[in-house]
Amino acid sequence: MAAGMVVMALVTYRYNKVAAAVELTAAGLSLLSLLASDILYRRNVSLAVKSAKRVLTAEERHAFDEFALPVAVVAPAGDIVWANEAFISTLCSGGEYLGQDVLRFIYPKTFRQVMGEKGAAVSYRGREYTVYGVRAKDGFILYFVDDTYFKAIHKEYREKKTVVGIAVFDNQEELIRNSPGGEDSRITAEVEAVLRRWAVEDMGGFIRRLSSGRYLVLTDDSHVEAAKQRRFRVLDDVREVKSASGMSATVSIGLGRGADTAAESERWSRQALDMALGRGGDQVAVKQQGDTYEFFGGQSKGVEKRDKVRTRVIAATLSDHVKASDRVFIMGHKNSDLDSVGAAVGMWAAIRKGLEKPANIVIHRGQTLATPLVDRVDAAYEDEHVFISPMEALQTATERSLLIVVDTHSVNFVESSELLERVPRIVVIDHHRMMVSHIKNALIFYHEPYASSASEMVTELVQYIRGSAIDGVDAEALMAGIALDTKNFVLKTGVRTFEASAFLRRRGADTVTVKKLFSNTLDNYKQKAQLVSSAELYKGCAIATSNWDLDDMRIAAAQAADELLSIQGVRASFVLYRVGTDVSISARSLGDINVQLILEEFGGGGHFTMAGAQIKNISMSDARRALVRALDVKLAEMEAQG
């Protein structure tokens, strides 16, 4: 090319001396570049050869040549300077290898990774190798161990590992109750047919009925992985079975994946099933190594159970544990709201006035969102010292004390994690959908995800403990908790919600007084109005953001989220607000979007129509983008599942 440019310059000289000078200059620069490249190339080859000689002596080279494993000597720059016969025949197929970059043989691993790991797994030309690197004085030696056969055996062993599952027809009673005679047999038979077809044809296993509405499924890991990719379509197939009234059947399935034995897998499947049912049913929960879970489905609302037998049994057992304790502490969640405090007050009244046992409510007064209710209870029972701080509770707690946790079941959200660790005897009463980080060592775990509120659950319990212990103030506290979580009896209300409210009304709850507990300050109302006015619509969801870091922003954000649901076309609302360096999200929905599933992406939780989360150390713009990405994924999944 340089010679051609010189010829062109000579020809051009006859017509344009300036252009000829430019072309001669370019030709000269090209020649200089060529000479420099040649010198560098020769120097690199020289260094590579010297490296090979310094790394291996003649005797060592002969020994490595006879070595059964492929071996390559690599210069510091990554060039292969020598390889034995095994390397040439297996990895190079007898072709050229000198000077080639070793990355060709270890991709996608890097040379640094191979040298830094104790054996790096790589694939090359359909074979599996484990590459080991050794540093020599002036280079590196790589050993390629062909373990294709053993990795294939390991893969087959992993894919054929037994997975035990338990499936439950979770709304069988409700479907049968609402169907005419003879329909129950048809519905049950159709659901069983769907499950049997799924277990045999899709999962390559078998299914056996354990009892009415409960089934054992046996399959292997490879079929579970394939079912995951299809998002467990069996849930959609079961929902196609409908009663005469149009209600869809739903199942919940728990799978124990990756266990060492079948017995362990069966135990994991029961734990996974408990998680699925605790999150509202109509979903598959897969428990894996390390106490981790994966969830699929969960788009249906929980079905209310009308039977109160379990409530009566829980009340009797709780009374026995209270009587066996020297003192009872009642604790809600961080930043306690009216439901948390109301449920705690109702439980305190039943224990202190009904069972006549010493009891206190543990609360951070400076962080509660229910200050008007706390002040009202304090004024009514000023001699009882109802509320105490976590520090006071820690100082008086003993091994015989009992801790009742209401309106949360997560170890991360309790008012005082220190008190939770200090008291060995724990009772949990909660209505939020089950989270992985739940309290695992509870004496009683009373969890009902279909309940409207913790206050509703406590109201039912106190009727079996000592209903006469509830007076007007206690009843108003419980009524306020129910009103908060149902948005004044609009969302997530069932028959039992109104039955509990009727009992509270009989015990003296004044609805006007309850309404006053929800009153706002003028500043709080302005903050709520500004949040609502800043909202934007995205795929039927209202998203509002605020960079204010104010003490009462949590109240304004929750109220703004509620207010946004009244706008036409809004199916769900999300309010993002700053708390120090973190961003909190308050979410609400009208019932057709599961906001709990969306906020679980950020470590949050709640239930179908109301949830919250907090994202650590993030800007408001990044938090909003992350929420939009989560909405895109989850809304697409919800639409795909109908």
Disulfide bonds with the S-S distance in Angstrom:
none
